[in-house]
Amino acid sequence: MKQWYKNRKKDHFYQLAKKNDVISRAYYKLEEIDKKYQIIKNSSQVLDIGCCPGGWTQYILNKNKNQSVVGVDILPMEKELGKNFTFYNLDLNEYDEISSLFISKEYCFDVIISDIAPNTSGNQFLDQANSYNLSLLSYQFIKNFLKKGGSFLVKNFQGEDTEALFKEVKSQFKKASYVKPNASDKKSKEIYILGLEKK
């Protein structure tokens, strides 16, 4: 058994997720961020980018029965999350296709969240570059599909491009900050960029 898997099984949030029948420990990342910044309001319509396996969507739908979530991921969604969840099995790189679909559905979201991450290679610089590209793809959605006053949350592997991404987010929102929830692996380079109150 790989050492990282042994460590993961000992992890507090991993054990908590198993105990509470939560899809993934990522559930607790969003829960912590939401409790502090209150980004998920009652009856919110949320876009969850890179939604699989479903931890963030599960948190949103558990919070309030009136929430609705649209999820996009290149991976198939294995968990059934109910009638208030709509899933599109699409590649984020096909932005034009997704955009056309969203326009046809007249989607406009209160919140856009992205916990998407690249398949890690072990090469730190390559992984950070791939993470930055995915974060930028997620960022594209705020222009046409996020309501004025809405919130945006995106994961990024910290690297030389992180500050540029932060500045992009900050330019579109009244408030922007870095967030590192307790449920994030302390050794991980992952950090979240939060934009509040879209201009």
mmCIF file of the C-alpha atoms, coordinates in Angstrom:
data_MODEL
# 
_entry.id   MODEL 
# 
loop_
_atom_site.group_PDB 
_atom_site.id 
_atom_site.type_symbol 
_atom_site.label_atom_id 
_atom_site.label_alt_id 
_atom_site.label_comp_id 
_atom_site.label_asym_id 
_atom_site.label_entity_id 
_atom_site.label_seq_id 
_atom_site.pdbx_PDB_ins_code 
_atom_site.Cartn_x 
_atom_site.Cartn_y 
_atom_site.Cartn_z 
_atom_site.occupancy 
_atom_site.B_iso_or_equiv 
_atom_site.pdbx_formal_charge 
_atom_site.auth_seq_id 
_atom_site.auth_comp_id 
_atom_site.auth_asym_id 
_atom_site.auth_atom_id 
_atom_site.pdbx_PDB_model_num 
ATOM 1   C CA . MET A 1 1   ? 0.000   0.000  0.000   1.00 0.00 ? 1   MET A CA 1 
ATOM 2   C CA . LYS A 1 2   ? 1.388   3.403  -0.973  1.00 0.00 ? 2   LYS A CA 1 
ATOM 3   C CA . GLN A 1 3   ? 2.432   5.664  1.877   1.00 0.00 ? 3   GLN A CA 1 
ATOM 4   C CA . TRP A 1 4   ? 0.167   8.529  0.756   1.00 0.00 ? 4   TRP A CA 1 
ATOM 5   C CA . TYR A 1 5   ? -2.835  6.202  0.911   1.00 0.00 ? 5   TYR A CA 1 
ATOM 6   C CA . LYS A 1 6   ? -1.884  5.078  4.418   1.00 0.00 ? 6   LYS A CA 1 
ATOM 7   C CA . ASN A 1 7   ? -1.607  8.713  5.463   1.00 0.00 ? 7   ASN A CA 1 
ATOM 8   C CA . ARG A 1 8   ? -4.913  9.582  3.835   1.00 0.00 ? 8   ARG A CA 1 
ATOM 9   C CA . LYS A 1 9   ? -6.712  6.822  5.750   1.00 0.00 ? 9   LYS A CA 1 
ATOM 10  C CA . LYS A 1 10  ? -5.418  8.337  9.001   1.00 0.00 ? 10  LYS A CA 1 
ATOM 11  C CA . ASP A 1 11  ? -6.514  11.832 7.990   1.00 0.00 ? 11  ASP A CA 1 
ATOM 12  C CA . HIS A 1 12  ? -9.164  13.412 10.232  1.00 0.00 ? 12  HIS A CA 1 
ATOM 13  C CA . PHE A 1 13  ? -11.309 14.727 7.371   1.00 0.00 ? 13  PHE A CA 1 
ATOM 14  C CA . TYR A 1 14  ? -11.071 11.468 5.429   1.00 0.00 ? 14  TYR A CA 1 
ATOM 15  C CA . GLN A 1 15  ? -12.340 9.592  8.495   1.00 0.00 ? 15  GLN A CA 1 
ATOM 16  C CA . LEU A 1 16  ? -15.041 12.211 9.071   1.00 0.00 ? 16  LEU A CA 1 
ATOM 17  C CA . ALA A 1 17  ? -16.261 11.840 5.491   1.00 0.00 ? 17  ALA A CA 1 
ATOM 18  C CA . LYS A 1 18  ? -16.459 8.051  5.879   1.00 0.00 ? 18  LYS A CA 1 
ATOM 19  C CA . LYS A 1 19  ? -18.286 8.370  9.181   1.00 0.00 ? 19  LYS A CA 1 
ATOM 20  C CA . ASN A 1 20  ? -20.864 10.848 7.871   1.00 0.00 ? 20  ASN A CA 1 
ATOM 21  C CA . ASP A 1 21  ? -21.405 9.187  4.473   1.00 0.00 ? 21  ASP A CA 1 
ATOM 22  C CA . VAL A 1 22  ? -19.949 12.193 2.691   1.00 0.00 ? 22  VAL A CA 1 
ATOM 23  C CA . ILE A 1 23  ? -18.699 11.682 -0.867  1.00 0.00 ? 23  ILE A CA 1 
ATOM 24  C CA . SER A 1 24  ? -15.260 13.193 -0.297  1.00 0.00 ? 24  SER A CA 1 
ATOM 25  C CA . ARG A 1 25  ? -13.248 15.205 2.205   1.00 0.00 ? 25  ARG A CA 1 
ATOM 26  C CA . ALA A 1 26  ? -13.572 18.171 -0.187  1.00 0.00 ? 26  ALA A CA 1 
ATOM 27  C CA . TYR A 1 27  ? -17.066 18.587 1.303   1.00 0.00 ? 27  TYR A CA 1 
ATOM 28  C CA . TYR A 1 28  ? -15.438 20.019 4.432   1.00 0.00 ? 28  TYR A CA 1 
ATOM 29  C CA . LYS A 1 29  ? -13.291 22.469 2.476   1.00 0.00 ? 29  LYS A CA 1 
ATOM 30  C CA . LEU A 1 30  ? -16.341 24.158 0.989   1.00 0.00 ? 30  LEU A CA 1 
ATOM 31  C CA . GLU A 1 31  ? -18.232 23.937 4.269   1.00 0.00 ? 31  GLU A CA 1 
ATOM 32  C CA . GLU A 1 32  ? -15.450 25.810 6.082   1.00 0.00 ? 32  GLU A CA 1 
ATOM 33  C CA . ILE A 1 33  ? -15.131 28.463 3.367   1.00 0.00 ? 33  ILE A CA 1 
ATOM 34  C CA . ASP A 1 34  ? -18.895 28.952 3.190   1.00 0.00 ? 34  ASP A CA 1 
ATOM 35  C CA . LYS A 1 35  ? -19.281 29.306 6.951   1.00 0.00 ? 35  LYS A CA 1 
ATOM 36  C CA . LYS A 1 36  ? -16.678 32.057 6.962   1.00 0.00 ? 36  LYS A CA 1 
ATOM 37  C CA . TYR A 1 37  ? -17.646 33.935 3.788   1.00 0.00 ? 37  TYR A CA 1 
ATOM 38  C CA . GLN A 1 38  ? -21.289 32.865 3.293   1.00 0.00 ? 38  GLN A CA 1 
ATOM 39  C CA . ILE A 1 39  ? -20.967 32.415 -0.449  1.00 0.00 ? 39  ILE A CA 1 
ATOM 40  C CA . ILE A 1 40  ? -23.844 29.906 -0.744  1.00 0.00 ? 40  ILE A CA 1 
ATOM 41  C CA . LYS A 1 41  ? -27.068 31.775 -0.026  1.00 0.00 ? 41  LYS A CA 1 
ATOM 42  C CA . ASN A 1 42  ? -30.537 30.265 0.186   1.00 0.00 ? 42  ASN A CA 1 
ATOM 43  C CA . SER A 1 43  ? -31.979 29.298 -3.201  1.00 0.00 ? 43  SER A CA 1 
ATOM 44  C CA . SER A 1 44  ? -28.653 29.839 -4.980  1.00 0.00 ? 44  SER A CA 1 
ATOM 45  C CA . GLN A 1 45  ? -28.033 28.570 -8.478  1.00 0.00 ? 45  GLN A CA 1 
ATOM 46  C CA . VAL A 1 46  ? -24.480 27.250 -8.546  1.00 0.00 ? 46  VAL A CA 1 
ATOM 47  C CA . LEU A 1 47  ? -22.096 26.121 -11.271 1.00 0.00 ? 47  LEU A CA 1 
ATOM 48  C CA . ASP A 1 48  ? -19.702 23.444 -9.995  1.00 0.00 ? 48  ASP A CA 1 
ATOM 49  C CA . ILE A 1 49  ? -16.782 23.080 -12.416 1.00 0.00 ? 49  ILE A CA 1 
ATOM 50  C CA . GLY A 1 50  ? -14.850 19.819 -12.137 1.00 0.00 ? 50  GLY A CA 1 
ATOM 51  C CA . CYS A 1 51  ? -17.617 18.555 -9.876  1.00 0.00 ? 51  CYS A CA 1 
ATOM 52  C CA . CYS A 1 52  ? -16.673 14.864 -9.668  1.00 0.00 ? 52  CYS A CA 1 
ATOM 53  C CA . PRO A 1 53  ? -16.862 12.957 -7.407  1.00 0.00 ? 53  PRO A CA 1 
ATOM 54  C CA . GLY A 1 54  ? -19.461 15.359 -5.984  1.00 0.00 ? 54  GLY A CA 1 
ATOM 55  C CA . GLY A 1 55  ? -18.342 16.526 -2.549  1.00 0.00 ? 55  GLY A CA 1 
ATOM 56  C CA . TRP A 1 56  ? -18.972 20.224 -3.159  1.00 0.00 ? 56  TRP A CA 1 
ATOM 57  C CA . THR A 1 57  ? -22.323 19.635 -4.846  1.00 0.00 ? 57  THR A CA 1 
ATOM 58  C CA . GLN A 1 58  ? -23.367 17.388 -1.980  1.00 0.00 ? 58  GLN A CA 1 
ATOM 59  C CA . TYR A 1 59  ? -22.565 20.127 0.533   1.00 0.00 ? 59  TYR A CA 1 
ATOM 60  C CA . ILE A 1 60  ? -24.599 22.728 -1.388  1.00 0.00 ? 60  ILE A CA 1 
ATOM 61  C CA . LEU A 1 61  ? -27.643 20.485 -1.782  1.00 0.00 ? 61  LEU A CA 1 
ATOM 62  C CA . ASN A 1 62  ? -27.470 19.407 1.873   1.00 0.00 ? 62  ASN A CA 1 
ATOM 63  C CA . LYS A 1 63  ? -27.406 23.025 3.016   1.00 0.00 ? 63  LYS A CA 1 
ATOM 64  C CA . ASN A 1 64  ? -30.764 23.926 1.504   1.00 0.00 ? 64  ASN A CA 1 
ATOM 65  C CA . LYS A 1 65  ? -33.328 21.955 -0.487  1.00 0.00 ? 65  LYS A CA 1 
ATOM 66  C CA . ASN A 1 66  ? -34.000 24.962 -2.720  1.00 0.00 ? 66  ASN A CA 1 
ATOM 67  C CA . GLN A 1 67  ? -30.463 25.100 -4.115  1.00 0.00 ? 67  GLN A CA 1 
ATOM 68  C CA . SER A 1 68  ? -29.820 24.043 -7.689  1.00 0.00 ? 68  SER A CA 1 
ATOM 69  C CA . VAL A 1 69  ? -26.448 22.953 -9.036  1.00 0.00 ? 69  VAL A CA 1 
ATOM 70  C CA . VAL A 1 70  ? -25.158 22.515 -12.570 1.00 0.00 ? 70  VAL A CA 1 
ATOM 71  C CA . GLY A 1 71  ? -22.047 20.377 -12.703 1.00 0.00 ? 71  GLY A CA 1 
ATOM 72  C CA . VAL A 1 72  ? -19.476 19.980 -15.472 1.00 0.00 ? 72  VAL A CA 1 
ATOM 73  C CA . ASP A 1 73  ? -16.717 17.382 -15.574 1.00 0.00 ? 73  ASP A CA 1 
ATOM 74  C CA . ILE A 1 74  ? -14.816 15.273 -18.077 1.00 0.00 ? 74  ILE A CA 1 
ATOM 75  C CA . LEU A 1 75  ? -15.192 12.370 -15.636 1.00 0.00 ? 75  LEU A CA 1 
ATOM 76  C CA . PRO A 1 76  ? -18.526 10.558 -15.255 1.00 0.00 ? 76  PRO A CA 1 
ATOM 77  C CA . MET A 1 77  ? -20.593 11.277 -12.150 1.00 0.00 ? 77  MET A CA 1 
ATOM 78  C CA . GLU A 1 78  ? -21.153 8.003  -10.316 1.00 0.00 ? 78  GLU A CA 1 
ATOM 79  C CA . LYS A 1 79  ? -23.255 9.343  -7.417  1.00 0.00 ? 79  LYS A CA 1 
ATOM 80  C CA . GLU A 1 80  ? -26.943 10.173 -7.816  1.00 0.00 ? 80  GLU A CA 1 
ATOM 81  C CA . LEU A 1 81  ? -27.449 13.610 -6.273  1.00 0.00 ? 81  LEU A CA 1 
ATOM 82  C CA . GLY A 1 82  ? -31.139 14.248 -6.888  1.00 0.00 ? 82  GLY A CA 1 
ATOM 83  C CA . LYS A 1 83  ? -33.436 16.350 -9.045  1.00 0.00 ? 83  LYS A CA 1 
ATOM 84  C CA . ASN A 1 84  ? -31.793 19.685 -8.206  1.00 0.00 ? 84  ASN A CA 1 
ATOM 85  C CA . PHE A 1 85  ? -28.516 18.591 -9.806  1.00 0.00 ? 85  PHE A CA 1 
ATOM 86  C CA . THR A 1 86  ? -27.907 18.718 -13.564 1.00 0.00 ? 86  THR A CA 1 
ATOM 87  C CA . PHE A 1 87  ? -24.707 17.121 -14.841 1.00 0.00 ? 87  PHE A CA 1 
ATOM 88  C CA . TYR A 1 88  ? -22.908 17.625 -18.149 1.00 0.00 ? 88  TYR A CA 1 
ATOM 89  C CA . ASN A 1 89  ? -20.154 15.147 -18.986 1.00 0.00 ? 89  ASN A CA 1 
ATOM 90  C CA . LEU A 1 90  ? -18.020 17.601 -20.955 1.00 0.00 ? 90  LEU A CA 1 
ATOM 91  C CA . ASP A 1 91  ? -14.362 18.572 -21.317 1.00 0.00 ? 91  ASP A CA 1 
ATOM 92  C CA . LEU A 1 92  ? -13.624 22.023 -19.881 1.00 0.00 ? 92  LEU A CA 1 
ATOM 93  C CA . ASN A 1 93  ? -11.268 22.631 -22.797 1.00 0.00 ? 93  ASN A CA 1 
ATOM 94  C CA . GLU A 1 94  ? -14.336 22.666 -25.060 1.00 0.00 ? 94  GLU A CA 1 
ATOM 95  C CA . TYR A 1 95  ? -15.384 26.041 -23.667 1.00 0.00 ? 95  TYR A CA 1 
ATOM 96  C CA . ASP A 1 96  ? -17.201 27.190 -26.812 1.00 0.00 ? 96  ASP A CA 1 
ATOM 97  C CA . GLU A 1 97  ? -19.377 24.066 -26.808 1.00 0.00 ? 97  GLU A CA 1 
ATOM 98  C CA . ILE A 1 98  ? -20.204 24.471 -23.116 1.00 0.00 ? 98  ILE A CA 1 
ATOM 99  C CA . SER A 1 99  ? -20.846 28.182 -23.563 1.00 0.00 ? 99  SER A CA 1 
ATOM 100 C CA . SER A 1 100 ? -23.293 27.565 -26.412 1.00 0.00 ? 100 SER A CA 1 
ATOM 101 C CA . LEU A 1 101 ? -25.108 24.992 -24.297 1.00 0.00 ? 101 LEU A CA 1 
ATOM 102 C CA . PHE A 1 102 ? -25.337 27.342 -21.311 1.00 0.00 ? 102 PHE A CA 1 
ATOM 103 C CA . ILE A 1 103 ? -26.639 30.168 -23.505 1.00 0.00 ? 103 ILE A CA 1 
ATOM 104 C CA . SER A 1 104 ? -29.324 27.868 -24.920 1.00 0.00 ? 104 SER A CA 1 
ATOM 105 C CA . LYS A 1 105 ? -30.329 26.953 -21.360 1.00 0.00 ? 105 LYS A CA 1 
ATOM 106 C CA . GLU A 1 106 ? -30.241 30.637 -20.317 1.00 0.00 ? 106 GLU A CA 1 
ATOM 107 C CA . TYR A 1 107 ? -28.016 29.830 -17.356 1.00 0.00 ? 107 TYR A CA 1 
ATOM 108 C CA . CYS A 1 108 ? -26.915 32.649 -15.073 1.00 0.00 ? 108 CYS A CA 1 
ATOM 109 C CA . PHE A 1 109 ? -25.406 31.664 -11.745 1.00 0.00 ? 109 PHE A CA 1 
ATOM 110 C CA . ASP A 1 110 ? -25.212 33.224 -8.290  1.00 0.00 ? 110 ASP A CA 1 
ATOM 111 C CA . VAL A 1 111 ? -22.006 31.342 -7.548  1.00 0.00 ? 111 VAL A CA 1 
ATOM 112 C CA . ILE A 1 112 ? -19.343 29.634 -9.658  1.00 0.00 ? 112 ILE A CA 1 
ATOM 113 C CA . ILE A 1 113 ? -17.007 27.220 -7.887  1.00 0.00 ? 113 ILE A CA 1 
ATOM 114 C CA . SER A 1 114 ? -14.140 25.151 -9.240  1.00 0.00 ? 114 SER A CA 1 
ATOM 115 C CA . ASP A 1 115 ? -12.240 22.479 -7.350  1.00 0.00 ? 115 ASP A CA 1 
ATOM 116 C CA . ILE A 1 116 ? -10.811 21.101 -10.569 1.00 0.00 ? 116 ILE A CA 1 
ATOM 117 C CA . ALA A 1 117 ? -7.260  19.753 -10.553 1.00 0.00 ? 117 ALA A CA 1 
ATOM 118 C CA . PRO A 1 118 ? -5.025  18.220 -13.213 1.00 0.00 ? 118 PRO A CA 1 
ATOM 119 C CA . ASN A 1 119 ? -3.806  14.646 -13.098 1.00 0.00 ? 119 ASN A CA 1 
ATOM 120 C CA . THR A 1 120 ? -0.557  15.091 -11.205 1.00 0.00 ? 120 THR A CA 1 
ATOM 121 C CA . SER A 1 121 ? 2.651   13.987 -12.883 1.00 0.00 ? 121 SER A CA 1 
ATOM 122 C CA . GLY A 1 122 ? 5.124   14.362 -10.028 1.00 0.00 ? 122 GLY A CA 1 
ATOM 123 C CA . ASN A 1 123 ? 6.704   17.287 -11.880 1.00 0.00 ? 123 ASN A CA 1 
ATOM 124 C CA . GLN A 1 124 ? 5.846   20.272 -9.696  1.00 0.00 ? 124 GLN A CA 1 
ATOM 125 C CA . PHE A 1 125 ? 6.273   22.896 -12.404 1.00 0.00 ? 125 PHE A CA 1 
ATOM 126 C CA . LEU A 1 126 ? 4.207   20.969 -14.952 1.00 0.00 ? 126 LEU A CA 1 
ATOM 127 C CA . ASP A 1 127 ? 1.452   20.324 -12.411 1.00 0.00 ? 127 ASP A CA 1 
ATOM 128 C CA . GLN A 1 128 ? 1.346   24.006 -11.437 1.00 0.00 ? 128 GLN A CA 1 
ATOM 129 C CA . ALA A 1 129 ? 1.184   25.077 -15.095 1.00 0.00 ? 129 ALA A CA 1 
ATOM 130 C CA . ASN A 1 130 ? -1.659  22.642 -15.791 1.00 0.00 ? 130 ASN A CA 1 
ATOM 131 C CA . SER A 1 131 ? -3.498  23.798 -12.676 1.00 0.00 ? 131 SER A CA 1 
ATOM 132 C CA . TYR A 1 132 ? -3.164  27.418 -13.777 1.00 0.00 ? 132 TYR A CA 1 
ATOM 133 C CA . ASN A 1 133 ? -4.616  26.591 -17.199 1.00 0.00 ? 133 ASN A CA 1 
ATOM 134 C CA . LEU A 1 134 ? -7.613  24.842 -15.626 1.00 0.00 ? 134 LEU A CA 1 
ATOM 135 C CA . SER A 1 135 ? -8.127  27.758 -13.232 1.00 0.00 ? 135 SER A CA 1 
ATOM 136 C CA . LEU A 1 136 ? -8.120  30.168 -16.186 1.00 0.00 ? 136 LEU A CA 1 
ATOM 137 C CA . LEU A 1 137 ? -10.659 28.023 -18.020 1.00 0.00 ? 137 LEU A CA 1 
ATOM 138 C CA . SER A 1 138 ? -12.877 28.162 -14.939 1.00 0.00 ? 138 SER A CA 1 
ATOM 139 C CA . TYR A 1 139 ? -12.398 31.928 -14.752 1.00 0.00 ? 139 TYR A CA 1 
ATOM 140 C CA . GLN A 1 140 ? -13.740 32.334 -18.301 1.00 0.00 ? 140 GLN A CA 1 
ATOM 141 C CA . PHE A 1 141 ? -17.242 31.441 -17.126 1.00 0.00 ? 141 PHE A CA 1 
ATOM 142 C CA . ILE A 1 142 ? -17.645 34.465 -14.860 1.00 0.00 ? 142 ILE A CA 1 
ATOM 143 C CA . LYS A 1 143 ? -17.927 36.967 -17.728 1.00 0.00 ? 143 LYS A CA 1 
ATOM 144 C CA . ASN A 1 144 ? -21.115 35.575 -19.272 1.00 0.00 ? 144 ASN A CA 1 
ATOM 145 C CA . PHE A 1 145 ? -22.564 33.266 -16.655 1.00 0.00 ? 145 PHE A CA 1 
ATOM 146 C CA . LEU A 1 146 ? -22.057 34.867 -13.226 1.00 0.00 ? 146 LEU A CA 1 
ATOM 147 C CA . LYS A 1 147 ? -24.564 37.429 -11.994 1.00 0.00 ? 147 LYS A CA 1 
ATOM 148 C CA . LYS A 1 148 ? -23.484 40.861 -10.848 1.00 0.00 ? 148 LYS A CA 1 
ATOM 149 C CA . GLY A 1 149 ? -22.790 40.614 -7.116  1.00 0.00 ? 149 GLY A CA 1 
ATOM 150 C CA . GLY A 1 150 ? -22.027 36.897 -7.455  1.00 0.00 ? 150 GLY A CA 1 
ATOM 151 C CA . SER A 1 151 ? -19.129 34.916 -5.998  1.00 0.00 ? 151 SER A CA 1 
ATOM 152 C CA . PHE A 1 152 ? -16.323 32.876 -7.562  1.00 0.00 ? 152 PHE A CA 1 
ATOM 153 C CA . LEU A 1 153 ? -14.106 30.263 -5.885  1.00 0.00 ? 153 LEU A CA 1 
ATOM 154 C CA . VAL A 1 154 ? -11.299 28.474 -7.713  1.00 0.00 ? 154 VAL A CA 1 
ATOM 155 C CA . LYS A 1 155 ? -8.521  26.082 -6.730  1.00 0.00 ? 155 LYS A CA 1 
ATOM 156 C CA . ASN A 1 156 ? -4.953  26.613 -7.863  1.00 0.00 ? 156 ASN A CA 1 
ATOM 157 C CA . PHE A 1 157 ? -1.646  24.859 -7.238  1.00 0.00 ? 157 PHE A CA 1 
ATOM 158 C CA . GLN A 1 158 ? 0.600   27.654 -6.027  1.00 0.00 ? 158 GLN A CA 1 
ATOM 159 C CA . GLY A 1 159 ? 3.312   28.634 -8.479  1.00 0.00 ? 159 GLY A CA 1 
ATOM 160 C CA . GLU A 1 160 ? 4.710   31.576 -10.369 1.00 0.00 ? 160 GLU A CA 1 
ATOM 161 C CA . ASP A 1 161 ? 1.370   32.136 -12.166 1.00 0.00 ? 161 ASP A CA 1 
ATOM 162 C CA . THR A 1 162 ? -0.783  32.217 -9.029  1.00 0.00 ? 162 THR A CA 1 
ATOM 163 C CA . GLU A 1 163 ? -0.363  35.938 -8.434  1.00 0.00 ? 163 GLU A CA 1 
ATOM 164 C CA . ALA A 1 164 ? -1.366  36.682 -12.045 1.00 0.00 ? 164 ALA A CA 1 
ATOM 165 C CA . LEU A 1 165 ? -4.517  34.600 -11.567 1.00 0.00 ? 165 LEU A CA 1 
ATOM 166 C CA . PHE A 1 166 ? -5.284  36.420 -8.316  1.00 0.00 ? 166 PHE A CA 1 
ATOM 167 C CA . LYS A 1 167 ? -4.971  39.790 -10.061 1.00 0.00 ? 167 LYS A CA 1 
ATOM 168 C CA . GLU A 1 168 ? -7.352  38.645 -12.803 1.00 0.00 ? 168 GLU A CA 1 
ATOM 169 C CA . VAL A 1 169 ? -9.949  37.641 -10.214 1.00 0.00 ? 169 VAL A CA 1 
ATOM 170 C CA . LYS A 1 170 ? -9.417  40.810 -8.194  1.00 0.00 ? 170 LYS A CA 1 
ATOM 171 C CA . SER A 1 171 ? -10.074 42.947 -11.282 1.00 0.00 ? 171 SER A CA 1 
ATOM 172 C CA . GLN A 1 172 ? -13.591 41.488 -11.618 1.00 0.00 ? 172 GLN A CA 1 
ATOM 173 C CA . PHE A 1 173 ? -14.688 41.544 -7.984  1.00 0.00 ? 173 PHE A CA 1 
ATOM 174 C CA . LYS A 1 174 ? -15.024 44.115 -5.214  1.00 0.00 ? 174 LYS A CA 1 
ATOM 175 C CA . LYS A 1 175 ? -13.215 41.776 -2.814  1.00 0.00 ? 175 LYS A CA 1 
ATOM 176 C CA . ALA A 1 176 ? -10.660 39.020 -3.408  1.00 0.00 ? 176 ALA A CA 1 
ATOM 177 C CA . SER A 1 177 ? -8.629  36.851 -1.064  1.00 0.00 ? 177 SER A CA 1 
ATOM 178 C CA . TYR A 1 178 ? -6.564  33.693 -0.765  1.00 0.00 ? 178 TYR A CA 1 
ATOM 179 C CA . VAL A 1 179 ? -8.124  30.887 1.264   1.00 0.00 ? 179 VAL A CA 1 
ATOM 180 C CA . LYS A 1 180 ? -6.523  27.715 2.649   1.00 0.00 ? 180 LYS A CA 1 
ATOM 181 C CA . PRO A 1 181 ? -9.149  25.644 4.501   1.00 0.00 ? 181 PRO A CA 1 
ATOM 182 C CA . ASN A 1 182 ? -8.121  23.285 7.291   1.00 0.00 ? 182 ASN A CA 1 
ATOM 183 C CA . ALA A 1 183 ? -9.347  20.310 5.269   1.00 0.00 ? 183 ALA A CA 1 
ATOM 184 C CA . SER A 1 184 ? -6.658  20.984 2.654   1.00 0.00 ? 184 SER A CA 1 
ATOM 185 C CA . ASP A 1 185 ? -3.604  18.792 3.000   1.00 0.00 ? 185 ASP A CA 1 
ATOM 186 C CA . LYS A 1 186 ? -1.046  20.913 4.836   1.00 0.00 ? 186 LYS A CA 1 
ATOM 187 C CA . LYS A 1 187 ? 1.728   19.637 2.541   1.00 0.00 ? 187 LYS A CA 1 
ATOM 188 C CA . SER A 1 188 ? -0.262  20.360 -0.596  1.00 0.00 ? 188 SER A CA 1 
ATOM 189 C CA . LYS A 1 189 ? 0.430   23.365 -2.821  1.00 0.00 ? 189 LYS A CA 1 
ATOM 190 C CA . GLU A 1 190 ? -3.298  23.867 -3.330  1.00 0.00 ? 190 GLU A CA 1 
ATOM 191 C CA . ILE A 1 191 ? -4.828  27.188 -2.428  1.00 0.00 ? 191 ILE A CA 1 
ATOM 192 C CA . TYR A 1 192 ? -8.152  28.777 -3.234  1.00 0.00 ? 192 TYR A CA 1 
ATOM 193 C CA . ILE A 1 193 ? -8.808  32.209 -4.691  1.00 0.00 ? 193 ILE A CA 1 
ATOM 194 C CA . LEU A 1 194 ? -12.128 33.750 -3.688  1.00 0.00 ? 194 LEU A CA 1 
ATOM 195 C CA . GLY A 1 195 ? -13.823 36.627 -5.440  1.00 0.00 ? 195 GLY A CA 1 
ATOM 196 C CA . LEU A 1 196 ? -16.810 38.280 -3.765  1.00 0.00 ? 196 LEU A CA 1 
ATOM 197 C CA . GLU A 1 197 ? -19.342 40.694 -5.236  1.00 0.00 ? 197 GLU A CA 1 
ATOM 198 C CA . LYS A 1 198 ? -18.770 40.625 -8.976  1.00 0.00 ? 198 LYS A CA 1 
ATOM 199 C CA . LYS A 1 199 ? -18.552 44.146 -10.363 1.00 0.00 ? 199 LYS A CA 1 
# 
